[in-house]
Amino acid sequence: MENRTYVETFDDGPGGWVGWSHGLSGLETRPGVVISRHPWWTDANHAPPGGGYLHLLFALYPTGRRESGDGSLNRFVDGGYPSDFTNARMTLRLRGELETKGTNLVLLAQAEVGDRMLNHVLVAQPFEVTPEWTEQTITLAPDPGQWLCLGSRHDRMDFRVREHDVVYGWGDIGDVLSDINTDIILVLHPVDVVPAGPIDQDRHYLYAGKDYEADASRLPSGYVELDEVRIEFAGD
């Protein structure tokens, strides 16, 4: 029988959680805490006409390998927790100092559904980052009014994602939540990506950080600490 309540306290490392800066990297860790600090990599996979740019702070692969990229044990996988997140309750204990620049810290759910890789962000239930520790809970209801499907940037609608024969696209949040077979990510969205100087093309057709330098004054900065993540899965 699958375990129904997942609790990660980070007392023994990141437990399978990873983070991004300029590419995939490990999180800063100390006993009982994982920390994500800027500068964060700008994810442009969902630039307009998709749902917008992202900074990726903390990610977990619910059906991935038992070991994460830094060699630590993925305790979610090792614990045999379900991939069906429908109506699950997710609680974070967090704090930080964050210049949001108009973004929100929200949950992203990503899953391979048929021949599409679908990404949805829970825009209706953002987390608040304050200097003091707070405990906040969201519910992953399959209500399309609470989620934004990020879709794809112009040149990734027929781009094969990694080794999978799938492309980024649009679809239903219920299909994603019923089997999150890729990842869950705490992200900052929407990031205001504006070139630091003149460019010759539409900024959304180019890649920030690769084809042009983004105006850093418009980007979020600071750090976020996680002390505990708890996910309570709905019963049958």
C-alpha positions as a Markdown table, in Angstrom:
| # | Residue | x | y | z |
|---|---|---|---|---|
| 1 | Met | 0.0 | 0.0 | 0.0 |
| 2 | Glu | 1.3 | 3.5 | -0.9 |
| 3 | Asn | 2.2 | 5.9 | 1.8 |
| 4 | Arg | -0.3 | 8.7 | 2.0 |
| 5 | Thr | 1.7 | 11.5 | 3.8 |
| 6 | Tyr | 5.1 | 12.6 | 2.7 |
| 7 | Val | 7.2 | 14.7 | 5.0 |
| 8 | Glu | 10.7 | 16.0 | 4.2 |
| 9 | Thr | 12.5 | 17.9 | 7.0 |
| 10 | Phe | 15.9 | 18.1 | 5.2 |
| 11 | Asp | 17.6 | 16.9 | 8.4 |
| 12 | Asp | 19.8 | 14.6 | 6.3 |
| 13 | Gly | 20.4 | 16.5 | 3.1 |
| 14 | Pro | 18.0 | 17.6 | 0.3 |
| 15 | Gly | 16.3 | 14.3 | 0.0 |
| 16 | Gly | 16.0 | 14.4 | -3.8 |
| 17 | Trp | 15.1 | 18.1 | -4.1 |
| 18 | Val | 17.2 | 20.1 | -6.6 |
| 19 | Gly | 17.5 | 23.7 | -7.7 |
| 20 | Trp | 18.5 | 25.8 | -10.7 |
| 21 | Ser | 20.8 | 28.8 | -10.9 |
| 22 | His | 22.5 | 29.0 | -14.4 |
| 23 | Gly | 21.5 | 25.5 | -15.2 |
| 24 | Leu | 20.7 | 22.5 | -13.0 |
| 25 | Ser | 22.6 | 22.6 | -9.7 |
| 26 | Gly | 22.3 | 21.4 | -6.2 |
| 27 | Leu | 20.7 | 23.6 | -3.5 |
| 28 | Glu | 22.5 | 25.2 | -0.7 |
| 29 | Thr | 22.0 | 23.0 | 2.4 |
| 30 | Arg | 22.5 | 23.1 | 6.1 |
| 31 | Pro | 20.9 | 20.8 | 8.7 |
| 32 | Gly | 17.2 | 21.0 | 8.5 |
| 33 | Val | 17.1 | 23.6 | 5.7 |
| 34 | Val | 17.5 | 23.9 | 1.9 |
| 35 | Ile | 18.1 | 27.4 | 0.4 |
| 36 | Ser | 17.7 | 28.7 | -3.1 |
| 37 | Arg | 19.5 | 32.0 | -3.9 |
| 38 | His | 19.5 | 34.3 | -6.9 |
| 39 | Pro | 20.7 | 34.7 | -9.6 |
| 40 | Trp | 18.3 | 32.2 | -10.9 |
| 41 | Trp | 18.2 | 30.7 | -14.4 |
| 42 | Thr | 15.5 | 32.1 | -16.6 |
| 43 | Asp | 13.3 | 29.4 | -18.1 |
| 44 | Ala | 12.1 | 30.6 | -21.5 |
| 45 | Asn | 10.5 | 27.4 | -22.6 |
| 46 | His | 7.1 | 29.0 | -22.1 |
| 47 | Ala | 7.7 | 32.5 | -23.4 |
| 48 | Pro | 4.8 | 34.1 | -25.2 |
| 49 | Pro | 2.7 | 32.8 | -26.9 |
| 50 | Gly | 3.1 | 30.5 | -23.9 |
| 51 | Gly | 2.3 | 31.5 | -20.3 |
| 52 | Gly | 5.5 | 33.3 | -19.5 |
| 53 | Tyr | 9.0 | 33.2 | -18.1 |
| 54 | Leu | 10.0 | 31.4 | -14.9 |
| 55 | His | 12.7 | 31.2 | -12.3 |
| 56 | Leu | 13.0 | 27.6 | -10.9 |
| 57 | Leu | 13.8 | 27.4 | -7.2 |
| 58 | Phe | 13.1 | 24.0 | -5.8 |
| 59 | Ala | 12.2 | 20.8 | -7.8 |
| 60 | Leu | 11.3 | 17.2 | -7.0 |
| 61 | Tyr | 10.9 | 14.2 | -9.4 |
| 62 | Pro | 8.1 | 12.1 | -7.9 |
| 63 | Thr | 8.7 | 9.2 | -10.3 |
| 64 | Gly | 12.4 | 9.7 | -10.9 |
| 65 | Arg | 15.5 | 7.8 | -9.8 |
| 66 | Arg | 16.0 | 6.9 | -6.1 |
| 67 | Glu | 19.1 | 9.1 | -6.2 |
| 68 | Ser | 19.1 | 12.7 | -7.3 |
| 69 | Gly | 21.7 | 14.5 | -9.4 |
| 70 | Asp | 23.9 | 15.3 | -6.4 |
| 71 | Gly | 23.9 | 11.6 | -5.3 |
| 72 | Ser | 21.5 | 12.1 | -2.4 |
| 73 | Leu | 18.6 | 9.7 | -1.9 |
| 74 | Asn | 15.3 | 10.8 | -3.4 |
| 75 | Arg | 13.2 | 10.0 | -0.3 |
| 76 | Phe | 9.9 | 10.6 | -2.1 |
| 77 | Val | 10.7 | 7.8 | -4.6 |
| 78 | Asp | 12.3 | 5.6 | -1.9 |
| 79 | Gly | 9.2 | 6.0 | 0.3 |
| 80 | Gly | 6.8 | 4.7 | -2.3 |
| 81 | Tyr | 4.6 | 7.8 | -2.4 |
| 82 | Pro | 1.9 | 8.0 | -5.2 |
| 83 | Ser | 2.2 | 10.1 | -8.4 |
| 84 | Asp | -1.6 | 10.9 | -8.2 |
| 85 | Phe | -1.6 | 14.4 | -6.7 |
| 86 | Thr | -5.3 | 15.1 | -7.2 |
| 87 | Asn | -6.7 | 17.1 | -4.3 |
| 88 | Ala | -3.4 | 16.6 | -2.4 |
| 89 | Arg | -2.6 | 19.2 | 0.3 |
| 90 | Met | 0.9 | 20.6 | 0.2 |
| 91 | Thr | 2.3 | 22.4 | 3.2 |
| 92 | Leu | 5.6 | 24.4 | 3.2 |
| 93 | Arg | 7.4 | 25.9 | 6.2 |
| 94 | Leu | 9.4 | 28.7 | 4.6 |
| 95 | Arg | 11.0 | 32.0 | 5.0 |
| 96 | Gly | 13.3 | 34.3 | 3.1 |
| 97 | Glu | 14.0 | 37.8 | 1.8 |
| 98 | Leu | 12.7 | 38.2 | -1.7 |
| 99 | Glu | 12.4 | 41.1 | -4.1 |
| 100 | Thr | 9.6 | 39.7 | -6.1 |
| 101 | Lys | 9.5 | 42.3 | -9.0 |
| 102 | Gly | 5.9 | 41.4 | -9.6 |
| 103 | Thr | 6.3 | 37.6 | -9.5 |
| 104 | Asn | 4.6 | 35.1 | -7.2 |
| 105 | Leu | 6.1 | 31.9 | -5.7 |
| 106 | Val | 3.8 | 29.2 | -7.0 |
| 107 | Leu | 3.7 | 25.5 | -7.6 |
| 108 | Leu | 4.3 | 24.1 | -11.1 |
| 109 | Ala | 3.1 | 20.6 | -11.9 |
| 110 | Gln | 4.6 | 19.0 | -15.0 |
| 111 | Ala | 3.6 | 15.7 | -16.6 |
| 112 | Glu | 3.9 | 13.8 | -19.8 |
| 113 | Val | 0.4 | 13.2 | -21.1 |
| 114 | Gly | 0.2 | 11.4 | -24.4 |
| 115 | Asp | 2.5 | 13.1 | -26.8 |
| 116 | Arg | 2.6 | 16.4 | -24.9 |
| 117 | Met | 4.6 | 17.6 | -21.9 |
| 118 | Leu | 2.1 | 19.8 | -20.0 |
| 119 | Asn | 3.1 | 22.4 | -17.4 |
| 120 | His | 0.6 | 24.2 | -15.1 |
| 121 | Val | 1.2 | 26.7 | -12.4 |
| 122 | Leu | -1.2 | 27.1 | -9.5 |
| 123 | Val | -1.6 | 30.9 | -9.9 |
| 124 | Ala | -4.6 | 31.1 | -7.5 |
| 125 | Gln | -2.7 | 29.9 | -4.5 |
| 126 | Pro | 0.7 | 31.6 | -4.2 |
| 127 | Phe | 3.0 | 31.2 | -1.2 |
| 128 | Glu | 4.1 | 34.4 | 0.7 |
| 129 | Val | 7.8 | 34.7 | 1.5 |
| 130 | Thr | 8.5 | 36.7 | 4.7 |
| 131 | Pro | 11.6 | 37.1 | 6.9 |
| 132 | Glu | 9.9 | 35.0 | 9.6 |
| 133 | Trp | 9.1 | 31.3 | 9.4 |
| 134 | Thr | 5.5 | 30.7 | 8.3 |
| 135 | Glu | 3.6 | 27.5 | 7.5 |
| 136 | Gln | 1.3 | 27.7 | 4.4 |
| 137 | Thr | -0.9 | 25.1 | 2.8 |
| 138 | Ile | -2.3 | 24.8 | -0.8 |
| 139 | Thr | -4.7 | 22.2 | -2.2 |
| 140 | Leu | -4.0 | 20.8 | -5.7 |
| 141 | Ala | -7.6 | 20.7 | -6.9 |
| 142 | Pro | -8.2 | 19.8 | -10.6 |
| 143 | Asp | -10.0 | 23.2 | -11.0 |
| 144 | Pro | -8.8 | 24.8 | -14.3 |
| 145 | Gly | -9.8 | 28.2 | -12.9 |
| 146 | Gln | -7.0 | 28.0 | -10.4 |
| 147 | Trp | -4.2 | 27.0 | -12.8 |
| 148 | Leu | -2.5 | 28.5 | -15.8 |
| 149 | Cys | -1.4 | 26.1 | -18.5 |
| 150 | Leu | 2.0 | 27.4 | -19.7 |
| 151 | Gly | 2.0 | 25.8 | -23.1 |
| 152 | Ser | 5.0 | 26.5 | -25.2 |
| 153 | Arg | 7.2 | 29.2 | -26.8 |
| 154 | His | 7.0 | 29.5 | -30.6 |
| 155 | Asp | 9.9 | 27.1 | -31.4 |
| 156 | Arg | 9.1 | 24.4 | -28.9 |
| 157 | Met | 5.7 | 23.3 | -30.1 |
| 158 | Asp | 7.4 | 20.6 | -32.2 |
| 159 | Phe | 10.5 | 20.3 | -30.1 |
| 160 | Arg | 11.1 | 16.8 | -28.7 |
| 161 | Val | 11.6 | 17.1 | -25.0 |
| 162 | Arg | 14.8 | 15.3 | -23.8 |
| 163 | Glu | 14.7 | 11.6 | -24.7 |
| 164 | His | 10.9 | 11.6 | -24.8 |
| 165 | Asp | 8.9 | 11.6 | -28.1 |
| 166 | Val | 6.7 | 14.5 | -26.7 |
| 167 | Val | 6.4 | 18.2 | -27.2 |
| 168 | Tyr | 5.4 | 21.1 | -25.0 |
| 169 | Gly | 1.8 | 22.0 | -25.3 |
| 170 | Trp | -1.6 | 22.7 | -23.8 |
| 171 | Gly | -3.9 | 20.3 | -22.0 |
| 172 | Asp | -6.1 | 19.7 | -18.9 |
| 173 | Ile | -4.8 | 20.0 | -15.3 |
| 174 | Gly | -6.8 | 17.0 | -14.3 |
| 175 | Asp | -4.7 | 14.8 | -16.5 |
| 176 | Val | -1.5 | 16.3 | -15.1 |
| 177 | Leu | -2.5 | 15.9 | -11.4 |
| 178 | Ser | -3.7 | 12.3 | -11.9 |
| 179 | Asp | -0.1 | 11.2 | -12.7 |
| 180 | Ile | 2.7 | 13.7 | -12.1 |
| 181 | Asn | 5.3 | 11.6 | -13.9 |
| 182 | Thr | 7.9 | 14.4 | -14.5 |
| 183 | Asp | 8.3 | 16.9 | -11.6 |
| 184 | Ile | 6.8 | 19.4 | -9.2 |
| 185 | Ile | 8.7 | 22.8 | -9.0 |
| 186 | Leu | 8.4 | 25.9 | -6.8 |
| 187 | Val | 8.8 | 28.7 | -9.3 |
| 188 | Leu | 8.7 | 32.5 | -9.5 |
| 189 | His | 6.2 | 33.5 | -12.2 |
| 190 | Pro | 5.7 | 35.6 | -14.3 |
| 191 | Val | 9.3 | 36.9 | -14.6 |
| 192 | Asp | 9.5 | 40.2 | -16.6 |
| 193 | Val | 12.3 | 39.5 | -19.1 |
| 194 | Val | 13.4 | 42.7 | -20.9 |
| 195 | Pro | 16.6 | 43.1 | -22.9 |
| 196 | Ala | 19.3 | 45.2 | -21.2 |
| 197 | Gly | 20.0 | 46.9 | -24.6 |
| 198 | Pro | 18.7 | 47.1 | -28.1 |
| 199 | Ile | 18.1 | 43.8 | -30.0 |
| 200 | Asp | 17.1 | 43.2 | -33.6 |
| 201 | Gln | 14.3 | 40.7 | -33.1 |
| 202 | Asp | 11.3 | 40.0 | -31.0 |
| 203 | Arg | 12.6 | 39.3 | -27.5 |
| 204 | His | 10.3 | 36.3 | -27.1 |
| 205 | Tyr | 11.8 | 34.7 | -30.2 |
| 206 | Leu | 15.3 | 34.9 | -28.7 |
| 207 | Tyr | 16.6 | 33.4 | -25.5 |
| 208 | Ala | 17.5 | 35.6 | -22.5 |
| 209 | Gly | 21.0 | 34.9 | -21.2 |
| 210 | Lys | 22.0 | 33.3 | -24.5 |
| 211 | Asp | 21.0 | 35.7 | -27.3 |
| 212 | Tyr | 20.8 | 38.8 | -25.1 |
| 213 | Glu | 21.4 | 40.0 | -21.6 |
| 214 | Ala | 18.3 | 40.6 | -19.6 |
| 215 | Asp | 17.8 | 43.7 | -17.6 |
| 216 | Ala | 18.7 | 42.6 | -14.0 |
| 217 | Ser | 16.8 | 45.4 | -12.4 |
| 218 | Arg | 13.5 | 43.8 | -13.5 |
| 219 | Leu | 14.4 | 40.3 | -12.2 |
| 220 | Pro | 13.6 | 38.9 | -8.8 |
| 221 | Ser | 16.5 | 38.7 | -6.3 |
| 222 | Gly | 17.1 | 37.4 | -2.8 |
| 223 | Tyr | 16.7 | 33.9 | -1.3 |
| 224 | Val | 14.1 | 31.4 | -0.1 |
| 225 | Glu | 14.6 | 28.8 | 2.7 |
| 226 | Leu | 12.6 | 25.6 | 3.1 |
| 227 | Asp | 12.5 | 23.9 | 6.5 |
| 228 | Glu | 9.8 | 21.3 | 5.8 |
| 229 | Val | 7.6 | 20.1 | 2.9 |
| 230 | Arg | 4.5 | 18.0 | 3.7 |
| 231 | Ile | 2.2 | 16.5 | 1.1 |
| 232 | Glu | -1.0 | 14.7 | 2.3 |
| 233 | Phe | -2.5 | 12.6 | -0.5 |
| 234 | Ala | -6.2 | 12.3 | -0.9 |
| 235 | Gly | -7.8 | 9.0 | -0.1 |
| 236 | Asp | -9.5 | 6.7 | -2.7 |
